[in-house]
Every structure is written in structure tokens, then in C-alpha cells.
């Protein structure tokens, strides 16, 4: 069941390599910046009330993302085709491991992420249109498992996915343009926060590494807040999923990963510095919408509107990248004969994997309407971080098994840098297992449900 992945050059050859180096870098940035940077820091301060240590966590998270980018960049240069981590796992460990990752992505990891971000978009969209919020129930259906309620906000979330799907359906160029414009807009919106903090500074933060509470365990607390940081950086590797549509992917995918993760670190640290110059630790502690509170403290009620508008743009743009990643994983699996054959079709006019787009986006929209993404996403969190760790280990496996394979880019700092990424990822795996043991084991069971499908699609007669 672990036969090597067979290449699918014919499938990728039908796609249009329309994404240049600049677009690929913005795809890295756009796929990461969603709503996390606007919501996370207040909860981190509650866990660890130290300005310097919280900022250190954001720097450490950026360094880990950079280490991951350098690691994945080498494999991306080796296998410049659609599928990203699905391809890396298949080449390193055998087709069954790539399939199980792809199965989990199409079922929940990527599609559930798109659904969750879409609901976040709808929440902030309702700031400007209160009648379209998730608290306004439009219909209730009696189901065997209980009442199924559909709200106006859920329809807005599903509608946003439909709009993004349409943009990507009619051509990768239109999707790339949309991602570029939205990423530039949301980065511009984020830059406003530190600029206003400089102009209207309220607080002079203490940057000495002191934890005020004597009973607190700084090391344990730092580990907890690092989990939140790593999830806010999550998605930096999405660019590798679209390698089949990137110009000179062997060179531009590594560059995009390196430049994109570096830019993200600068942006995230700058925004957090702005928070600490806008609010005291006491004002910030436990606040979910910390960006909104910081901006309101700086410029009054207009600050909340600025943040809400930025989050709307940010989450919508984040899903442009998410839809690309989920559909290209589905497309790559089908091209390898590991999914419904129709999903490998490329539109004769638009040159996009239109069937894979409709399958993954349709499922994401359905998850938003049912609310089922929340439970499923909880179950596959452990599997997601586990596959990411295995992706880091894959560089060592490939170096050992294929020492002479062409590597247009070789990971800077090998083996130390990839090892740091693997260790950091493993710490996240271990913490997830300890914090959610039942859900983690259930998630592995959900992934294992893909085995019968793998066996079916791997039959020799197929």
C-alpha cells in the first residue's frame, strides 16, 4: 500500500503558469494573515503578562515559520508540481501517506479552515450590516440529531466562498490578481495600526523580561502562548500547493517561502509592538478583539470600524489562498489516480482545475451552513500538526534516499535549521495530544477512514 507516487506531468502541463515571484510571495502572506493577528495577543497576555516574553513568542514563531519555509523550499524545488505537502509526503514515505494527508485536507483540514475563515468574515461583515449576522436565524429544520439552524451570517459565509470560487474558476490570473490586491490592502490596513501607535502613543511598555506573578511558571506559559502564535502563522506553506501554476516554480517557490515568512514576521512583530504602545497589560489581558480595543484607544470609535474593515478584507483574502490550496490538493490526488477521475479535469477555456474547485469549495460552503466544521476541525487538529511535522522530517528522508536527485535549492543551514523546525513542530504535536487526547485519537481515526478509499483507488485494474 506504499507504492511510490507516480508523477502526473500531463495534468500540470494543462495548467497555466501565470503566478510570478511577486504573486507567489503575496500568496504566502495572503494565506497566513486572516483574523488571528487581530484576536490572539490579549489571550496570550492573560496567560503570560510580560511584554518582552509575548513579543519573543512572536519572534520565535516567525523564526520557526522561516525554518519551515527553508525546509519546504528544498522539497518544493525538487517537486515543482501541484499538491505541495501531499507530494512531499508521497515522495518521502510512499503514496499511502500522501493520500491520507490529502484525504484529511479535502475532508476537513483545508476545507474546514476555509469554512472557519468564512464564518469569521461573516462575523465582521455584520459590523457594517447588522441584519446579516450569525445571530439572525432564517430557517430551522428538524433533523434526527437535533435542530439545524441556518443564519444570515452562514449564508454570507457560504456566499463569500462562492464568490472566491468564481474568481478562481475563470482563471488562475484572476485569482492571482484578486489575491495580490487583497493582500496589499490588508497589509496596508495592518500597517495603519503601528503608524497610529507611533503618532498617538498612549503607553510606554516595559520590555524587561519580568513575569509579574511569582506563582506563574514562565516556561510552561511560554509554551502555551507559542501554540497560539504558531496557529496564527499557519498557512505559510500553501504556496507549494499551487506550484503547478507558478512560473519557474523550482526557483520561485523557495523564494516566495523565504521572503513571505520573513515579511510575516516583520508585520506581526510590528503590529504587536503597536498593541503594547496602545494598551497597558491590564487593559489588554483576556481581551479577544485586542486590535479593535487598541485602535479605539488611539483614535476613538472610528478605530473599531477601521479594524472591522481590515478584518473583512483580510479574511476574504485569506480564503482566496485557502480555496487554491484545497482545490489543488484534490486535483493532484485525482491526477495521481487517488481520487475521483473527474477532479483531474482542467477547464478547456479557463485552464483551471474547475471540478476540483467545485468539489472542495462546495464542501466548505456546506460545512459553513451546517456548522459541522467546528467539531471536525477539533478532531483533525492533531492530525494536521502531525502531518506538518512529518513534512519537516521528509527532507532528511529524501536526502538519505535520493542523495543525487536534482535540488535547484538546498535548505540553508541544513541539518540544523530543518531540525529546529521539526523539534518546534513536534512540541506542538505533543502539546495538542496532551491537551486534547480524546479528540486527537478520534482525529487519527477520522484520517484512517481514508484507507478503504486508498485501497479502492489503488487497485491494479484501475
N, C-alpha and C positions, 0 to 999 in steps of 0.2 A: 504493500500500500504506500510505499515511499519512493515510487519511481521518480526520477529527476524530471523537472519541469521541461517540457518541450517548448522551444521558442515559437513565438507567433508573429514573425516579421510581416506576414501578409496583412494581418489585421491592422497593425500600426501603420503600415505603408499607405493605408487608405485615409488616414487622418491627415490633417493639415498642421504642419509645424509653424504655427503663427505666433507663438509666445516667445518674445525675445528676452535678453538678460534682464532688462529693467522690469518687464512684466512678470518674469519668474520671481524676482526679488520681492516685488509687491504682492505676489501670490503668497509667499512665505509670511509676510507681515499681515496681510489681509486675513489669512486663515487663522491667525492667532488672536488678534485683537477683536474680542467680542464684547462681552459685558463684564468679565472678571475683574479687569483693572478698575472699573467703576465701583465695585462692590466688596472687594476682598480685604482691603487694608484695615478697616475698622474691626473686623473679626480677628485679624492677626494681632492687633494691638491689645485686644481683650485677653488673648492667650499669652502674649509676651509684651508687656508695656515698656518697651525700650526702643527708642527711635533708631539708635545705631544698629541694634540687632535685627529689627524689622527690615531696615534698608540693606543690611548684609544679606538677609534672606533673598531679597530681590536680585542682588548682585550674584549670589551663589546660584540662584535659579537660572539667570542668564548664562552663567558660565557652564552649567550643566547642559542647557539647550545648545550652546555653542559646541560643547564636546560632542553632543549627539549629532549636530549638523556636520561636524568634521568627519564623524564616523560614517554617517549615512551618505555623505558626499562621495566617498570612495566607492561604495556599492552602487550609488546612482550613476557614477561614471562607467562602471562595469556593465550595468544593465540599463541602458537608457531607453526603456520602454514603459508603456502604461502599466500601472499596478503598484509601484512603489514597494512598500513593505511586504506586500503579498509576493512579489517577485523575489525579494531578498531572502525571505524565509524559505521559499520553494527551492531556490538555488542552493542554499546552505544546508537545509535539513531534509529536503525531499518534498514532493508535491503535496503530500497529505497535510503538512504543517502550514504551507501557504494556503491551502484550501480552507483549513479550519479558521485561519485568520480572516480570509476573505468572507467566509460564511458568517462569522461573528460581525464583521464590518457591515455587510449588506443587511443582516438581520437587525443589529442594534448599534454597534459601536459608532459607525459613521452616520447611519440614517437616524439613529436616536439622538445623536449630537445635533444634527440638523433640526430635528423636531424641537429639541430643548432650546436652541438658539432662536428658533422661530417664535416660540412662546415668549421668550424674553423680549423679542422685537415687539410683539403684540402688547406686552405689558407697558412698555414705554411709549408705544404709539398711542395708547389710550390716554396718555397725559394730555395730548392735544385734542383727542376725540373721546371724551369720557364714555360716551354711549357704546363704544366698541371695546370695552374692557372685558376681561375674563370673568368678571363677577356678574355680567349680564347674561343670564341663561335664556337661550332662544327656544330650545326644544329639549324634552326629556323622554327617553324611551325606556320601557320596562324590559330588562334583559334577565336571563336566568341567573346571572351573577350579581344583579342589582340594577340600580337606575343608571342609565347612560345619559349624561347631560352634555349638550353642545352649547357653548357660549359664543358670544360675538367675537371675543378675543381669539378663540380657537379657529374660527373662520378666517380671521385676519392672518393668523399664523399660517394656516394652510394656503391662503391666498398668496402670501409672500413667497412661499416655496414654489407655487405655480408660476409666479412672475419670473423668478430666478431661473426656473426650468425652461421657460420660453426663451429667455435671453440666451441660455446656453444651447438650446435646441437648434437655433437658427445659425449657429456658427461659433467656433471657438474664438474668433476675432471679437465678436460682440461680447462674449463672456469675459475675454481679457480686457476689453475696453471698460466694461462695467466694473470689473474688479479694480482696475487702475484708478478710475475716477472715485470710487467709493473709498478705496484705501487712502488716497491722497486727502479726501475730505475728512475722514475720521482721524487721521494723523494730525491734520490741521486743527480739528476740534480739540484733540488731546493737548496739542501744543499751547492752546489758549490757557489751559489751567496753570502751567508753570509761569507763563508770561504775566498772568494776572496776579499770581502769588508774588512775583518779583515787584510788581507795581503797587500792590495793596497788601503787603506783608502784615500779618496780624501777630505772628508768633515767632520767637527765636528759639528753635528746638535745641535741646541738649543732645549732642552727638557723642557723649561719652558712653562706653558700653556698660551701663549700670542697669541692673534689674531692680526696680523699687521694692518688690515684695521679697522678703527674706526667705519665706517658706517655698517660694517657687523654684522649680527645677529648670534652670535655663536651657540645658542641653535637650531635655525631653520636649520642652515647649518649642524650642527652635525646630526640632524635627516635625512637630505638628504643623507649624506655620509653613514649613517648606513644602508640605503636601499641597496646601492651598496655592502656593507660588507655582509649583510645577504644573498644576492643572490650569493656571492662568496662562502659562507658556505653551500649553498643549496645542498641537496642530502645526508646529513648525515644519514637520516632515511632509505635509500634504502636497507640496510641490512635486515630490518624487512620483506621486500617483499620476500626474499629468505629463510625465517625461516624454510620452509618445507625441505630444503636441508642442514641445519646446524646441526651438531652433538650437542646433548643435548641443543637444542635451548632455552629452558627455562632459562638456565644459561648463555649460550654463547652469545645470542643476547644482553642482558643487558650489559655484559662485553664489547662486541665489541662497543656498542654505547658510553659507558663511556670512554673507553681507546681511541677510534678513535677520538672523538670530542676533547679530551684533546690534543692528538698528533697534530691534525689540528691547534689548537690554537697556540701551540708552533711553528709549522712550519710557519704559516702565519705571526706571530709577528716577528720571526727571519728574514724572507725574507724582510719584510718592514723596519726593522732596517737597513738591508743591503742597501736598496734603499736610505735611508736618510744619510748613510755614503758614498754613491757613487755620489749623485747629490744634488745640492742645491735646495731649494724650487722653485726658479725661473726657474732652468733647468728642473724641474720635472713637473711644473704646466701645465695642459692641455695635457700632452703627453699620447697618448694612449698606445703605446708599451714601457711602462716605464722600464720593465725588460731588453729589448733589449738595450735601451739607457744607462741604468746603467752599464750593462756588457761591452758595448762598451767603456764607460768612464774608466772602470777599466783595461781592457786588450786589447782594440783596436777592430778592425773588427772581430777578432775571437770570441769576446763575442756575437755578433749577431748570429753567427752560432750555438754557444752553446745553446743559448736561443731557437732558432728555432727548434733545435733537441729535446730539452726538452719539448717544447710545442707539437710537433708531438707525442712523446711518451705519454705525459700527456693526451691529448685529446683522443687518441686512447684507452688508458687505462680507462679513464672516461666512455667511451661508452661501455666497457665490462660490467661495473656495470649497466649502463643505460639500456642495452638490457636485462639483467637479471631482473631488476625491472619491466620493461614494460611487458615482457612476463609472469612473474609470477602473475601480476595483472590480465591479461587476462585469465590465467589458473585458478586462484582462482574463478573468476566470472563464468567461464564455469562450474567448479566443483560444484558450488552452484546453477546451473541451471539458471544463469542470463546472459548467452552469448551462442553463437553457441556451441552446444554439442561437436563438433569435437575438439574445443580448449582445452577440458579437457583431451584429449588423451595423454598418456605417451608412448614414443617410447619403443617397446618391448626389444630392444637390448641396446640402449644408456641410457634408463631410464630418458629421458628429456621430458619436455612438448613441443615437436617438432612442433606441429601445432600452438600453441600459439606463439612460437618463429617466425615462418614463417609469421604469420599474422601481428604481431607488427613490426617486422623488415622490412617486405615488405612495410608496410605503411610508416615507417620512411624513407626508401630509396626513395619511391615515392615523399614524401614531399621535399626531397633534390633536386630532379630533377625538380619539379615544382616551387620551391622557395616559396611554399604556407605556409610553416611552420612559416615564419616571421609574416604574417598577423594574422594567427590563434593563434600563441603564444602570440601576443599582446593582443588579446581578452581574453584569458584564464588566464592571469597573476593574475587578481583579484580573480578568482575562485580558483586558485592554493593556494594562500596565505590564502584565506578564509577557505578552507578545512584543511590546516595545523593548523590554529587556532582552528577549531572545534576538530581536533585530540587532541590538548592540553586540551581542556575543557572535552574531553571524560573521562579522568582519574577521574575527580570529579563526573561525571555521573555514572561511573561504581562503584566507592567507595560507592555511595549512594544506587544504585540499587542492587549491589551484594557485600554486605559487607563481606559475608562469603566465597566468591569464592577463590580458591587457588591462591596465589600470591607468587611464588618462589622468586621473587624480589619485594620489596616495595620501591617506589621512595624516595630517600634520600632527606630530607628537606621538605617533604610534610606537609602542602599545600603551603608553601611559594615558593619553587622552581618551581613547576608547574605553580603557579600563575604568577611568573615573566616571564616565557616563554609565557604564554597566553597574558599577557599585551604587551610584546615586539612584538609578532606576530600580535596582534590587531593594534598596531601602524603602522605596515607595511601594514595591510589591509586598514586602514583609509587613509594613505598617497597615496596608489595606487588608491583608489576611488577618492580622491581629485585631483590627478594629471591626471588621465585618466577616467573621469566619463562616457563618452560615450562608450569607449572600455570595461570598467568594466561591465556596464549594458548589453552590447552586449554579453560579455563573459558568463554572467549568463543565457542569452537566449540560447546560444550555449549548455550550460550544461543542460538546461531544455528540449532541443530537445531529450534528452535520455529518458524522461518519457514514451513516447509511446512504446519504446522498453522494458522498465522495465515492463510495463503493459502486453505486449505480452508474455514476458518470465516468468511472474508470474502467468499466467492463471492456474487455478486448473487442467485443463486437461493435462497440460504439466508436 
